[in-house]
Amino acid sequence: MITVPTTPVPSVHAGRASTRQNLLTIGLGWWLIAGVFTDGWAHNQFGETLETFFTPWHAAFYSGFLAVAGWCLLLASRGWREGRRGLRAFPDGYHLAALGVPVFALGGVGDLTWHTLLGIEVGIEALLSPTHLLLFTGAALIVASPLNAAWRSPEPRAARPAVRWAATLSATSLLAMTAFMHMYLWGLLTVPQGLGYVQTRGELAAILLTALILAAPPLLLLRRFTLPFGAVAVMYGVTNLGMTLMILPGNIRVPLLAVATGLLIDVWHALLRPSPGRPWHLRAFAFLLPLSVWVPYLGDAVWRAQTSLSLELWLGVAVMTGLGGVALSALIVPAPLPPLEDAP
């Protein structure tokens, strides 16, 4: 008689993080993001007087990195104890964090070396230096992990609210980081004046770029989930609150406008119920998504006499943002391919 051993075979498949674990990753990621925005505020306020790497602002976001990195490695250690190896030790979807942690750490070492040898950057150089771009890339990979985990889960489109909110909050983290890296072109904190072809061209280009950045996360989420009501208001409100506190402290109009227009977009979503299976509704939502932000923003600036833009310019550029939303939706959720016959 042959006895079959009863020792369990170690699993080779990645485990899944619970919704609570994803939410904790998001919370620790926001610690990191808050530190990044605090450091951005310090550079904007004291850029020419910062002379050392060792500042409270750097301590804020590097401590956030250590917290979220430690948590992700703890999740991996649990997988390791369960018999998973390599990237499979991380929860499903967290291979982004497995890459982001060393990328951020490399950027941090490079940042210390750069500042020690070359000093502290001032202005846009501080944003676009190679080591800072490494830090941004690593942070983005880390904070995207809960979204990736929710995306890869077996949940349906109308998933449990907690799952959809975890995906939304992770997407908010990505939006905030992307907005930070484009602060010099963030159209919601400047009012185009229309005082010359070259200046107006740059101001309107900033609006179009900002519109695409804002439209991308909701449209991406729509490919996988039904958005919970209030999702866009949270994404836009949190992101623009951080941008305003960093660049124009005391200006509360932009965050309030962002929340109000986000709620309007949430209403459009509830009425249209856009999804990949309802392409015309999805394209209509993609058009209304940026239009609902820029018509109120530019119209309010004209009404309060903050700009000399003509009706053709401010309303035209708002419509262009809507067309850009439709084009972006076609890239994120393309039309299905027709059945193709095999070549002979």
C-alpha positions in Angstrom: 0.0 0.0 0.0 1.4 3.4 -1.0 0.9 6.2 1.5 0.3 9.6 0.0 2.1 12.4 1.9 -0.3 14.9 3.5 2.2 17.8 3.7 0.6 20.7 1.9 2.4 21.9 -1.2 3.4 25.6 -1.0 1.2 27.8 -3.2 2.8 29.3 -6.2 0.0 31.8 -6.8 0.1 35.3 -5.3 -2.4 35.9 -2.5 -4.8 38.8 -2.4 -4.7 41.8 -0.2 -7.9 42.5 1.7 -9.8 45.7 1.2 -8.6 46.9 4.7 -5.0 46.2 3.7 -5.4 48.1 0.5 -6.9 51.0 2.4 -4.0 51.0 4.9 -1.6 51.1 1.9 -3.5 54.1 0.6 -3.4 55.8 3.9 0.3 55.4 4.3 0.7 56.4 0.7 -1.1 59.7 1.5 1.4 60.3 4.3 4.1 60.1 1.6 2.1 62.3 -0.8 1.4 64.9 1.9 5.1 65.0 2.6 5.8 65.5 -1.1 3.4 68.4 -1.3 4.8 69.9 1.9 8.3 69.8 0.3 6.9 71.4 -2.8 5.4 74.2 -0.7 8.8 74.7 1.0 10.6 74.9 -2.4 8.0 77.5 -3.6 8.3 79.5 -0.4 12.0 79.3 0.4 13.6 77.9 -2.7 16.5 80.3 -2.8 17.3 79.9 0.9 17.2 76.0 1.1 20.8 74.9 1.5 20.7 71.4 2.8 19.1 68.0 2.1 18.2 67.6 5.8 15.1 69.6 6.1 11.7 68.9 7.9 10.1 68.8 4.5 12.3 66.0 3.3 11.8 64.2 6.7 8.0 64.4 6.1 8.0 62.5 2.8 10.9 60.2 3.4 9.2 59.0 6.7 6.1 58.4 4.7 8.1 56.3 2.2 9.6 54.3 5.1 6.1 53.7 6.5 4.4 52.6 3.2 7.5 50.6 2.1 7.7 48.8 5.4 4.0 47.9 5.2 4.4 46.5 1.6 7.4 44.5 2.7 5.4 43.2 5.7 2.7 42.0 3.3 5.4 40.3 1.2 6.9 38.6 4.3 3.5 37.0 5.0 3.5 35.6 1.5 7.0 34.3 2.0 5.9 32.5 5.1 3.1 30.9 3.1 5.5 29.5 0.6 5.4 32.1 -2.2 8.7 33.3 -3.6 9.9 36.3 -5.6 7.2 38.7 -6.8 4.5 36.1 -5.9 5.3 36.8 -2.2 3.6 40.2 -2.7 -0.2 40.3 -2.8 -1.7 40.2 -6.3 -1.2 43.6 -7.9 1.5 44.7 -5.5 4.3 43.8 -7.9 4.1 47.5 -8.7 5.1 48.3 -5.1 7.9 45.6 -5.3 9.4 47.7 -8.1 8.5 51.1 -6.7 10.2 50.6 -3.3 13.7 50.1 -4.7 13.2 52.8 -7.4 12.2 55.3 -4.7 15.1 54.2 -2.5 17.5 54.6 -5.4 16.1 58.0 -6.1 16.6 59.0 -2.4 20.2 57.9 -2.4 20.7 59.8 -5.7 18.9 62.8 -4.3 21.2 63.0 -1.3 24.3 62.6 -3.5 23.0 65.2 -6.0 22.3 67.8 -3.3 25.6 67.2 -1.5 27.7 67.6 -4.7 25.6 70.1 -6.7 23.5 71.9 -4.1 19.8 72.5 -3.9 17.8 73.2 -7.2 15.6 76.2 -7.5 12.4 76.7 -9.5 11.4 74.2 -12.2 14.8 72.5 -12.0 13.8 71.2 -8.5 10.8 69.5 -10.1 12.4 68.0 -13.1 15.9 66.9 -11.8 16.6 63.2 -12.7 16.7 62.1 -9.0 13.3 63.7 -8.3 11.8 62.0 -11.4 13.1 58.7 -9.9 11.3 59.6 -6.6 8.1 60.4 -8.5 8.2 57.2 -10.5 8.8 55.0 -7.4 6.1 56.8 -5.4 3.6 56.5 -8.3 4.2 52.7 -8.5 3.7 52.3 -4.8 0.4 54.3 -4.6 -0.9 52.6 -7.7 -0.7 49.1 -6.1 -4.1 49.1 -4.4 -5.7 50.2 -7.7 -3.9 47.4 -9.5 -5.0 44.9 -6.8 -8.6 46.0 -7.1 -8.4 45.9 -10.9 -7.1 42.3 -10.9 -9.6 41.1 -8.3 -12.5 38.8 -9.3 -15.0 41.5 -8.3 -17.7 42.5 -10.9 -18.0 46.0 -12.4 -20.6 46.9 -9.6 -18.2 45.6 -7.0 -18.7 46.1 -3.3 -18.6 49.8 -2.4 -15.4 49.3 -0.3 -13.6 47.8 -3.3 -14.6 50.6 -5.6 -13.7 53.3 -3.1 -10.3 51.6 -2.6 -9.7 51.8 -6.3 -11.0 55.5 -6.4 -8.7 56.6 -3.5 -5.7 54.9 -5.1 -6.5 56.7 -8.4 -6.8 59.9 -6.4 -3.2 59.3 -5.2 -2.0 58.9 -8.8 -3.9 62.0 -9.9 -2.4 64.0 -7.0 1.2 62.9 -7.8 0.7 63.7 -11.5 -0.7 67.1 -10.7 2.3 67.8 -8.5 4.7 67.0 -11.3 2.8 69.3 -13.6 2.4 72.2 -11.2 4.1 74.6 -13.6 1.3 73.9 -16.1 -1.7 73.4 -13.8 -4.4 75.3 -15.5 -6.8 75.5 -12.5 -4.4 77.8 -10.6 -3.9 80.4 -13.4 -6.4 82.5 -15.3 -5.5 83.1 -19.0 -5.4 86.7 -19.9 -5.4 86.7 -23.7 -2.8 89.5 -23.8 -0.9 88.2 -26.8 -0.6 85.2 -29.1 2.4 83.6 -27.5 1.2 84.1 -23.9 -2.4 83.0 -24.7 -1.2 80.0 -26.6 0.8 78.8 -23.6 -2.1 79.5 -21.1 -4.6 77.6 -23.2 -2.3 74.7 -23.8 -1.9 74.4 -20.0 -5.7 74.2 -19.7 -5.9 71.5 -22.3 -3.2 69.5 -20.6 -4.7 69.9 -17.2 -8.1 68.8 -18.6 -6.6 65.6 -19.9 -4.9 64.8 -16.6 -8.1 65.4 -14.7 -10.2 63.3 -17.1 -7.9 60.3 -17.3 -8.5 58.7 -13.8 -12.4 58.6 -13.9 -12.3 57.3 -17.5 -9.7 54.6 -16.6 -11.8 53.5 -13.6 -14.9 53.3 -15.8 -13.2 50.7 -17.9 -13.2 48.4 -14.8 -15.8 49.6 -12.3 -18.9 51.5 -11.8 -17.9 54.7 -10.0 -19.3 55.2 -6.5 -21.3 58.4 -6.2 -18.9 61.2 -5.0 -15.8 59.6 -6.5 -15.0 62.4 -8.9 -15.7 65.0 -6.2 -13.2 63.3 -3.9 -10.6 62.9 -6.7 -10.9 66.6 -7.8 -11.3 68.0 -4.4 -8.4 66.3 -2.7 -6.0 66.9 -5.6 -6.8 70.6 -6.0 -6.8 71.2 -2.3 -3.2 69.9 -2.2 -2.2 72.0 -5.3 -3.8 75.2 -3.8 -2.2 74.8 -0.4 1.2 74.3 -2.1 1.0 77.1 -4.6 -1.6 79.6 -3.5 -2.2 79.1 0.2 -5.4 80.8 1.3 -7.2 80.5 -2.0 -10.3 78.4 -1.2 -12.2 79.1 -4.4 -10.4 76.5 -6.6 -10.9 73.5 -4.1 -14.6 74.4 -3.6 -15.1 74.7 -7.4 -13.3 71.4 -7.9 -15.7 69.7 -5.4 -18.8 71.3 -6.9 -17.8 70.4 -10.5 -16.9 66.9 -9.3 -20.3 66.5 -7.8 -21.9 67.7 -11.1 -19.8 65.0 -12.9 -21.0 62.4 -10.4 -24.6 63.4 -11.3 -23.8 62.9 -15.0 -22.4 59.5 -14.2 -25.5 58.5 -12.2 -27.8 59.7 -15.1 -25.8 58.3 -18.0 -24.5 55.1 -16.4 -21.5 55.0 -18.8 -19.6 51.8 -19.3 -17.7 49.9 -22.1 -21.0 48.1 -22.8 -22.8 51.5 -23.4 -20.3 53.2 -25.7 -22.5 56.2 -26.7 -23.2 57.0 -23.0 -19.5 56.6 -22.3 -18.5 59.1 -25.1 -21.2 61.5 -23.9 -19.9 61.3 -20.3 -16.3 61.8 -21.6 -17.4 65.0 -23.3 -19.2 66.3 -20.3 -16.5 65.4 -17.9 -14.0 68.2 -18.7 -16.6 70.5 -20.0 -18.3 70.6 -16.5 -15.0 71.8 -15.0 -13.8 74.4 -17.5 -17.1 76.2 -18.4 -17.6 77.1 -14.7 -14.0 77.9 -14.1 -13.4 80.1 -17.2 -17.0 81.6 -17.1 -16.4 82.6 -13.4 -13.1 84.3 -14.3 -14.9 86.3 -17.1 -17.8 87.2 -14.9 -15.5 88.5 -12.2 -13.5 90.4 -14.8 -10.3 88.5 -14.0 -9.6 87.9 -17.7 -10.0 89.6 -21.0 -10.7 86.4 -23.0 -13.4 86.8 -25.6 -16.4 84.5 -25.6 -15.0 82.6 -28.6 -11.7 81.9 -26.7 -13.0 80.8 -23.3 -16.0 78.9 -24.5 -14.1 77.5 -27.4 -11.2 76.1 -25.3 -13.8 74.6 -22.9 -15.4 72.8 -25.8 -11.9 71.6 -26.9 -11.4 70.1 -23.4 -14.6 68.1 -24.0 -13.4 66.9 -27.4 -10.1 65.9 -25.7 -12.1 63.9 -23.2 -13.9 62.0 -26.0 -10.5 61.3 -27.8 -9.0 60.1 -24.5 -12.0 57.8 -23.9 -11.5 56.3 -27.3 -7.9 55.4 -26.3 -8.9 54.0 -22.9 -12.0 52.2 -24.0 -11.5 51.7 -27.8 -14.3 50.4 -30.1 -14.3 46.6 -30.4 -12.6 45.1 -33.4 -14.8 43.4 -36.0 -14.3 39.6 -36.6 -11.3 39.1 -38.8 -10.8 36.2 -41.2 -7.5 34.4 -41.0 -5.2 35.1 -44.0 -5.0 32.2 -46.5 
